Amino acid sequence: MQVLHLYRQLLRVTKGARDPAARAELRHEIRQQFDAHRGPQEQHSVRFLLSDGRLKLKQLGEMLGMQQ
């Protein structure tokens, strides 16, 4: 559930991109990253990926001028 929640948060924050092409590219990149790590993972890998994803969410929010 944490993974799905993070995915949805990342997609929501892309709404801050004013340019529709930039927004589409961000969404595409997010989807690619999640697809690349789909499937069975070891527990420590999942924790690392979630932590990294949260950091990227924060950075993206700051870049787009939104608070997370």
N, C-alpha and C positions, 0 to 999 in steps of 0.2 A: 504494500500500500504506500510506503514511503516513496518508492520509485515513481509510481503513478502521480502522486501528489507533486513531486518535484517537476515532473514532466509538464503537468498542467500549469504550475507556477511559471515555468520558463516560457510556455506559450503565451500566458497572460501578459507577461512583462514585454513581449514583443509588440504589443499594442502601442507602446510608447514610441515606436519607430514611425516617424511621420511619412516617410517615403514608402509607398506600397511595395516597391521592388526590394528595398532593404528589409522590410518586414517579412516578405516571402523568403528571402535568402536566409534570414535568421531562423525562421521556422524549419526550413529545409535542413540547415546545419544541425539544429537541435534533434530533429528526427533521425538524421544520419548517425549522430553520436549515440542515441539510445538504441538504434537498430544494431550498431556495431558491437554493443555489449549485451545483446539479448541472449537469453539461454541460461543454462546452469552456470552458476558462478560460486566460487568459494566465498564463505562468509566475510573474510577479511577484504576480499576484492570488492564485494558489494558495499561494505562500509567505506572503503576508500573512494569508490565511484560516487557514492552519495555525498560524501564530504566535498569532493571536488566539484560536483554539480551544484551544491549549495553556494560554494565560493563563486562559481561562474554566474549563478543567479544574482548574487549580490553585485558583482562587477557589471553585469549587463544592466541591472536596474540603475546603478549609478551612472553608467554611460548614457543611458536613455533619459536620465533625470527623474527617475521614479524611486520611491522608497520601497524597500522590501524588508 
